[in-house]
């Protein structure tokens, strides 16, 4: 094992709408942003367990003309600030503003970043010492699970409830699978 491999860390990737925050549909400003129960606790839990923490989110509201990219970036700054106020820190974040049927022509494309494609995950893995096989993604849609599989990491489909309990169980499954058969 070389020095770079020994520095690689597992990562927890989270979708945003429907996982980190309640999905109120095309959220373009802070007034409609509400954290899911346990979101800050789960980020702290992941970091305490040695995981890097990332958010990867499709934001087609930009492509559909509901809001600008600046609104997404402002909302992400707000999200990071409220999480940080609770001691929960996100290492990095990627979003995809594109959609193959976008109303705004400049955003109309089927890109490698839009989930179910793994582009956002793989881009983060290029810039951070992520050990993809020891990492996981929590999402609320099948497209999230497809992106996880395409990137070579485990996906967990979140259906609601306290996020910290759900992810604690997912992390337990990750530990069990890394130990192999008994």
Secondary structure as the mmCIF struct_conf table of DSSP 4:
data_model
#
loop_
_struct_conf.conf_type_id
_struct_conf.id
_struct_conf.beg_label_comp_id
_struct_conf.beg_label_asym_id
_struct_conf.beg_label_seq_id
_struct_conf.end_label_comp_id
_struct_conf.end_label_asym_id
_struct_conf.end_label_seq_id
HELX_RH_AL_P HELX_RH_AL_P1 UNK A 3 UNK A 7
STRN STRN1 UNK A 9 UNK A 9
STRN STRN2 UNK A 11 UNK A 14
TURN_TY1_P TURN_TY1_P1 UNK A 16 UNK A 16
STRN STRN3 UNK A 17 UNK A 17
TURN_TY1_P TURN_TY1_P2 UNK A 18 UNK A 20
STRN STRN4 UNK A 21 UNK A 21
BEND BEND1 UNK A 25 UNK A 26
BEND BEND2 UNK A 29 UNK A 29
HELX_RH_3T_P HELX_RH_3T_P1 UNK A 30 UNK A 32
STRN STRN5 UNK A 35 UNK A 35
HELX_LH_PP_P HELX_LH_PP_P1 UNK A 36 UNK A 36
TURN_TY1_P TURN_TY1_P3 UNK A 37 UNK A 38
HELX_RH_AL_P HELX_RH_AL_P2 UNK A 39 UNK A 48
TURN_TY1_P TURN_TY1_P4 UNK A 49 UNK A 50
STRN STRN6 UNK A 52 UNK A 58
TURN_TY1_P TURN_TY1_P5 UNK A 60 UNK A 65
BEND BEND3 UNK A 66 UNK A 67
HELX_RH_AL_P HELX_RH_AL_P3 UNK A 69 UNK A 84
TURN_TY1_P TURN_TY1_P6 UNK A 85 UNK A 87
BEND BEND4 UNK A 91 UNK A 91
STRN STRN7 UNK A 92 UNK A 96
STRN STRN8 UNK A 99 UNK A 99
TURN_TY1_P TURN_TY1_P7 UNK A 100 UNK A 101
BEND BEND5 UNK A 103 UNK A 104
HELX_RH_3T_P HELX_RH_3T_P2 UNK A 105 UNK A 107
STRN STRN9 UNK A 108 UNK A 108
BEND BEND6 UNK A 109 UNK A 109
BEND BEND7 UNK A 112 UNK A 114
TURN_TY1_P TURN_TY1_P8 UNK A 115 UNK A 116
BEND BEND8 UNK A 117 UNK A 117
HELX_RH_AL_P HELX_RH_AL_P4 UNK A 119 UNK A 127
BEND BEND9 UNK A 128 UNK A 128
STRN STRN10 UNK A 130 UNK A 130
HELX_RH_3T_P HELX_RH_3T_P3 UNK A 132 UNK A 134
STRN STRN11 UNK A 136 UNK A 139
BEND BEND10 UNK A 140 UNK A 141
HELX_RH_AL_P HELX_RH_AL_P5 UNK A 142 UNK A 151
TURN_TY1_P TURN_TY1_P9 UNK A 152 UNK A 152
BEND BEND11 UNK A 153 UNK A 153
STRN STRN12 UNK A 154 UNK A 157
BEND BEND12 UNK A 160 UNK A 161
HELX_RH_AL_P HELX_RH_AL_P6 UNK A 163 UNK A 179
#
